[in-house]
Amino acid sequence: MTTVATPDTQSRIDAFLQERGFAARGARLVPLTPDASDRRYFRLLLDDGASLVIAVYSGAIEYASMPFAQVADLFERMAMPIPGVLDHSDPLGIVLQEDLGDVTLQAHVGAATVTEHAALYREAVALIARLQTEAVAFASDGYVPFTLAFDVEKLTFELNFFAQHFLEGYRAVALSRAEKEALAHEWSAIAEELAAEPRVLCHRDYHSRNLMLHEHRLFLIDFQDARMGPDTYDLVSLLRDSYVDLTEPEVNALVACFLEQIGSPEPAEFRRRFDLMAVQRNIKALGTFGFQASARGNPAYIQYMPRTLRSVRDNFSKHNRFGRLQELLAAHVEELR
């Protein structure tokens, strides 16, 4: 076997393959692109041509109580397309999953025709509508996602995370006490309005890198943080994506497609709420990117900052309510001027 892994990770994988009989089947491992979590992913290639994915956690797990396991069970019951979980080892901290291949929506868009591109995004929008509507029948405190929400505390934490890790950490901005107080006021207004909106089940990280194209359909991955939130949340994640450029006509058409599917009678009000959610979501993304770059020494996300900053600036320009926030941030971030 050849792979790139720490000695501990490698020894745990080796033990898992031995226990499950894969070592005798000519098992080979190929490291997959890491995400922003502490999980490591490897493709398991067997001599009969079979291909599986191994997720290796930082240590031992209790699979049955993991949010991933609970959300996977919920999504399977809702018939949402997700990779099948085939096996797991709690002591070794390993989960074995179906292999969906390497083609994310982000990757496919670059190679797709205009017609294919549009069809895939309509499919992605339809999945959001399905997730929201079908979850109602399964709502129960027995599922963790229904007990969590984008409340004022969570939304405010994400906005403060941006101030800490993008402004102060990545851009080395020294905010004055007055600026911090003014930002806190703006954060509070955004968080309170978003938290007061009617809540639906959200994937929570629904963007082009977490949608896999497999056997001519889209599958959801990285869904373990699902929770309740505004009906705009997942749609914003998809259409104001840090990883893919969509034109305004494309965004407008897809928002209209979503509204038709959920039967919303107030498109103008929905679009206002969509833009508000986009500001919070994109600012949150910048905080994550800044954290990866400055705290973890991972520069991979720096390339996505310009697109995300541009999205924030464009939404600032659409609504007078963001005037003071733009003034505060643009004083230190020239891309927001």
NUVO-88176 format. One line per field, with one value per residue (C-alpha): x, y, z; residue in one letter; chain. Coordinates in Angstrom, 1 decimal. Layout:
BEGIN
px c(X/...) .
py c(Y/...) .
pz c(Z/...) .
residu c(a/...) .
chaine c(A/...) .
***
This chain:
BEGIN
px c(0.0/1.2/-0.3/0.5/-0.6/0.7/2.1/-0.9/-3.4/-1.5/-1.5/-5.2/-5.9/-3.7/-5.5/-8.9/-8.0/-6.6/-9.7/-12.1/-10.2/-9.3/-5.6/-5.9/-7.7/-4.7/-5.9/-4.2/-4.9/-4.9/-5.1/-8.0/-8.1/-8.5/-11.4/-11.3/-12.0/-9.7/-10.8/-8.6/-10.0/-8.6/-9.8/-9.5/-8.8/-9.2/-7.8/-11.3/-11.8/-14.0/-13.5/-14.5/-13.8/-12.3/-12.8/-10.3/-11.1/-8.6/-9.2/-11.7/-15.3/-18.8/-20.4/-24.0/-23.9/-22.0/-24.0/-22.8/-24.5/-27.7/-28.0/-27.1/-29.9/-32.3/-31.4/-31.7/-35.2/-36.0/-34.6/-32.1/-29.1/-26.1/-23.2/-24.0/-22.2/-20.9/-18.9/-17.2/-14.8/-15.3/-11.9/-10.0/-12.0/-12.8/-15.9/-16.1/-18.4/-19.6/-17.2/-19.0/-15.9/-14.1/-16.5/-17.9/-20.4/-17.6/-15.4/-18.1/-19.3/-15.9/-16.4/-20.2/-22.1/-24.4/-27.4/-25.8/-24.7/-28.2/-29.8/-27.4/-28.1/-31.8/-31.4/-29.4/-32.1/-34.8/-32.8/-33.0/-36.7/-37.1/-34.9/-37.0/-40.4/-39.8/-38.1/-41.4/-42.6/-39.5/-39.1/-38.3/-36.0/-34.6/-32.7/-29.9/-30.5/-33.9/-32.5/-29.9/-30.5/-29.0/-30.0/-28.7/-25.8/-24.6/-25.0/-23.2/-20.4/-19.8/-19.7/-17.3/-15.2/-14.8/-13.6/-11.2/-9.7/-10.1/-9.8/-7.4/-5.8/-5.4/-5.4/-3.7/-6.3/-6.2/-9.8/-10.4/-12.8/-15.3/-15.1/-15.6/-18.7/-20.1/-19.5/-21.2/-24.2/-24.3/-23.8/-26.6/-29.1/-28.2/-28.3/-31.5/-33.4/-32.1/-32.8/-36.4/-37.2/-39.3/-36.9/-36.5/-33.9/-30.7/-27.7/-25.6/-22.8/-24.6/-22.2/-20.6/-17.8/-20.3/-22.4/-21.0/-22.0/-22.3/-24.1/-25.7/-27.2/-26.1/-25.3/-24.9/-21.8/-20.4/-23.9/-23.0/-23.6/-27.3/-29.5/-32.6/-32.3/-33.8/-35.2/-32.7/-29.6/-28.8/-29.9/-27.5/-24.7/-25.3/-25.9/-23.5/-20.8/-17.2/-16.0/-18.1/-19.1/-22.7/-24.1/-26.9/-29.3/-28.5/-29.0/-32.3/-33.6/-32.6/-34.1/-37.4/-37.1/-36.8/-39.7/-41.9/-41.1/-41.8/-44.8/-43.6/-46.0/-43.5/-40.5/-39.4/-39.4/-37.7/-34.9/-34.4/-34.0/-31.8/-29.4/-29.3/-28.5/-25.8/-24.0/-23.9/-23.0/-20.2/-18.7/-18.8/-16.9/-14.3/-13.8/-13.2/-10.8/-8.9/-8.7/-7.3/-4.7/-3.6/-4.3/-3.7/-1.2/-3.3/-3.2/-5.6/-8.6/-6.9/-7.8/-11.5/-11.4/-11.7/-14.9/-16.4/-15.4/-17.0/-20.2/-20.3/-19.6/-22.3/-24.9/-23.8/-24.4/-28.0/-29.3/-29.1/-29.2/-25.6/-24.2/-22.8/-21.4/-19.8/-18.2/-16.7/-15.3/-14.2/-12.0/-9.8/-10.7/-10.3/-12.2/-15.4/-15.2) .
py c(0.0/3.5/6.6/9.9/9.6/10.1/7.0/6.8/7.2/4.6/2.1/2.5/2.1/-1.0/-2.5/-1.8/-3.3/-6.4/-6.8/-6.5/-8.7/-6.0/-6.5/-9.9/-8.3/-6.3/-3.1/0.1/3.6/6.9/10.1/12.4/16.1/17.2/19.5/22.1/19.5/17.2/14.2/12.5/10.8/7.9/6.0/2.2/0.4/-3.4/-5.9/-6.7/-3.1/-2.1/1.4/2.6/5.7/5.6/8.5/8.6/10.8/12.2/9.5/6.9/7.6/6.6/6.2/5.8/9.1/11.1/13.9/12.4/9.1/10.7/13.0/10.1/8.1/11.0/11.8/8.1/8.0/11.1/9.5/12.2/11.1/10.5/8.1/4.8/4.0/0.5/-0.1/1.6/1.0/3.0/2.1/2.9/6.1/4.9/5.1/3.2/4.8/4.3/6.0/8.7/9.4/12.7/15.0/17.7/20.2/22.7/20.5/19.6/23.1/23.9/21.1/21.3/22.8/25.7/23.3/20.8/23.5/24.9/21.4/20.5/23.7/23.3/19.8/21.2/23.8/21.1/19.1/22.1/22.3/18.6/18.8/21.6/20.1/16.5/17.2/18.3/14.8/13.7/16.6/15.2/15.9/12.4/13.8/16.3/18.6/19.5/20.5/22.9/26.2/29.3/31.3/34.7/33.2/31.0/33.7/36.2/33.8/33.4/37.1/37.6/34.8/36.9/39.9/37.7/35.5/37.5/41.1/40.7/37.4/37.4/41.1/42.2/44.9/46.5/47.4/50.3/49.8/52.1/50.1/46.8/48.3/49.5/46.2/44.4/46.6/45.7/42.0/42.1/43.6/41.0/38.0/39.0/39.4/36.1/34.2/35.5/34.0/30.8/27.8/24.9/22.0/23.2/21.1/24.0/23.8/23.4/24.5/23.2/21.3/19.3/18.2/15.1/14.1/10.3/8.1/11.2/12.6/14.8/13.5/15.4/15.1/16.8/17.1/16.3/19.9/20.0/22.2/24.4/27.8/30.3/29.0/31.2/29.6/26.6/28.5/31.3/28.8/27.4/30.6/32.9/30.2/31.2/28.5/29.2/32.3/32.5/35.4/37.5/36.2/32.7/33.5/35.3/32.3/29.8/31.9/32.0/28.2/27.7/30.0/28.2/24.8/26.0/28.1/31.4/34.3/37.1/37.0/40.6/39.9/36.6/38.3/40.9/38.1/36.2/39.2/39.6/35.9/36.2/38.9/36.8/33.6/35.2/37.1/33.7/32.1/34.8/34.1/30.4/31.2/33.6/31.1/28.4/30.8/32.5/30.0/26.7/27.8/26.5/28.9/26.8/29.1/32.4/32.1/32.1/35.3/37.8/36.2/36.2/39.8/40.8/39.1/41.0/44.3/43.8/43.1/46.1/48.2/46.9/47.9/51.1/49.2/48.0/51.6/51.7/48.2/48.9/52.0/50.2/47.3/49.3/51.4/48.3/46.1/48.0/45.3/46.4/50.0) .
pz c(0.0/-0.8/0.7/2.4/6.0/9.5/11.2/13.5/10.6/8.5/11.4/12.0/8.3/8.1/11.1/9.6/6.2/8.0/10.2/7.3/4.9/2.5/2.9/1.2/-1.7/-3.0/-1.3/-2.4/-0.9/-2.7/-0.6/-1.6/-1.4/2.2/3.3/6.1/8.8/10.8/8.8/6.2/3.2/1.1/-1.8/-1.3/-4.6/-4.7/-7.1/-8.4/-9.5/-6.6/-5.2/-1.7/0.4/3.9/6.2/9.0/12.1/14.5/17.0/18.2/17.5/18.8/15.4/16.6/18.4/15.7/14.0/10.7/11.5/12.7/9.6/7.3/8.8/8.5/4.9/3.9/5.4/3.4/0.3/-0.2/-2.4/-0.2/-0.3/1.5/4.8/4.4/7.6/10.5/13.4/16.5/18.1/14.9/14.1/10.6/8.4/5.1/2.5/-1.1/-3.6/-5.6/-7.7/-8.1/-10.0/-7.9/-9.3/-9.1/-11.3/-13.8/-14.4/-16.0/-18.5/-19.0/-21.9/-21.1/-21.2/-18.9/-16.5/-16.2/-15.8/-12.9/-11.1/-11.5/-10.0/-7.1/-6.4/-6.6/-3.9/-1.6/-2.0/-1.4/1.7/3.2/2.4/3.1/6.4/8.0/8.3/10.1/12.5/16.0/18.9/18.3/15.3/16.2/13.3/14.6/17.9/16.5/14.7/13.3/16.3/17.3/19.2/16.3/13.6/15.8/16.5/12.8/12.2/15.1/13.6/10.5/12.6/14.5/11.8/8.6/9.7/12.7/11.9/8.1/7.3/10.5/11.1/14.6/15.3/17.7/20.6/18.9/15.7/17.6/19.3/16.0/14.3/17.3/16.6/12.9/13.7/16.2/13.7/11.0/13.4/15.0/11.7/10.3/13.5/13.5/10.1/9.9/10.1/7.7/7.7/6.1/4.8/6.2/3.7/0.4/-2.3/-5.5/-3.7/-1.6/-4.5/-6.3/-9.8/-9.8/-12.3/-13.9/-10.7/-7.8/-4.4/-1.1/1.0/4.1/5.6/9.3/10.4/9.2/11.3/11.2/9.6/7.2/3.9/2.1/3.7/1.4/-1.7/-0.8/-0.2/-3.7/-5.7/-3.8/-3.8/-3.1/-5.6/-8.7/-10.7/-11.6/-13.7/-12.3/-14.9/-13.9/-10.2/-10.9/-12.9/-10.2/-7.4/-9.5/-10.0/-6.3/-5.5/-7.9/-6.3/-2.7/-3.8/-2.4/-3.1/-2.3/-4.6/-3.8/0.0/-0.5/-2.6/0.1/2.7/0.2/0.0/3.8/4.2/1.5/3.4/6.6/4.7/2.7/5.7/7.5/4.6/4.7/8.4/7.6/4.8/7.0/9.8/7.4/6.1/9.3/12.1/10.2/7.7/4.8/1.8/-0.3/0.4/-0.3/-4.0/-3.2/-1.2/-4.1/-5.4/-1.9/-1.2/-4.5/-3.5/-0.2/-1.9/-4.5/-1.9/0.2/-2.9/-3.3/0.1/2.1/5.3/4.8/4.5/8.0/7.8/4.5/5.9/8.8/6.8/3.8/6.0/6.3/3.3/0.1/-1.9/-0.1/-1.1) .
residu c(m/t/t/v/a/t/p/d/t/q/s/r/i/d/a/f/l/q/e/r/g/f/a/a/r/g/a/r/l/v/p/l/t/p/d/a/s/d/r/r/y/f/r/l/l/l/d/d/g/a/s/l/v/i/a/v/y/s/g/a/i/e/y/a/s/m/p/f/a/q/v/a/d/l/f/e/r/m/a/m/p/i/p/g/v/l/d/h/s/d/p/l/g/i/v/l/q/e/d/l/g/d/v/t/l/q/a/h/v/g/a/a/t/v/t/e/h/a/a/l/y/r/e/a/v/a/l/i/a/r/l/q/t/e/a/v/a/f/a/s/d/g/y/v/p/f/t/l/a/f/d/v/e/k/l/t/f/e/l/n/f/f/a/q/h/f/l/e/g/y/r/a/v/a/l/s/r/a/e/k/e/a/l/a/h/e/w/s/a/i/a/e/e/l/a/a/e/p/r/v/l/c/h/r/d/y/h/s/r/n/l/m/l/h/e/h/r/l/f/l/i/d/f/q/d/a/r/m/g/p/d/t/y/d/l/v/s/l/l/r/d/s/y/v/d/l/t/e/p/e/v/n/a/l/v/a/c/f/l/e/q/i/g/s/p/e/p/a/e/f/r/r/r/f/d/l/m/a/v/q/r/n/i/k/a/l/g/t/f/g/f/q/a/s/a/r/g/n/p/a/y/i/q/y/m/p/r/t/l/r/s/v/r/d/n/f/s/k/h/n/r/f/g/r/l/q/e/l/l/a/a/h/v/e/e/l/r) .
chaine c(A/A/A/A/A/A/A/A/A/A/A/A/A/A/A/A/A/A/A/A/A/A/A/A/A/A/A/A/A/A/A/A/A/A/A/A/A/A/A/A/A/A/A/A/A/A/A/A/A/A/A/A/A/A/A/A/A/A/A/A/A/A/A/A/A/A/A/A/A/A/A/A/A/A/A/A/A/A/A/A/A/A/A/A/A/A/A/A/A/A/A/A/A/A/A/A/A/A/A/A/A/A/A/A/A/A/A/A/A/A/A/A/A/A/A/A/A/A/A/A/A/A/A/A/A/A/A/A/A/A/A/A/A/A/A/A/A/A/A/A/A/A/A/A/A/A/A/A/A/A/A/A/A/A/A/A/A/A/A/A/A/A/A/A/A/A/A/A/A/A/A/A/A/A/A/A/A/A/A/A/A/A/A/A/A/A/A/A/A/A/A/A/A/A/A/A/A/A/A/A/A/A/A/A/A/A/A/A/A/A/A/A/A/A/A/A/A/A/A/A/A/A/A/A/A/A/A/A/A/A/A/A/A/A/A/A/A/A/A/A/A/A/A/A/A/A/A/A/A/A/A/A/A/A/A/A/A/A/A/A/A/A/A/A/A/A/A/A/A/A/A/A/A/A/A/A/A/A/A/A/A/A/A/A/A/A/A/A/A/A/A/A/A/A/A/A/A/A/A/A/A/A/A/A/A/A/A/A/A/A/A/A/A/A/A/A/A/A/A/A/A/A/A/A/A/A/A/A/A/A/A/A/A/A/A/A/A) .
***
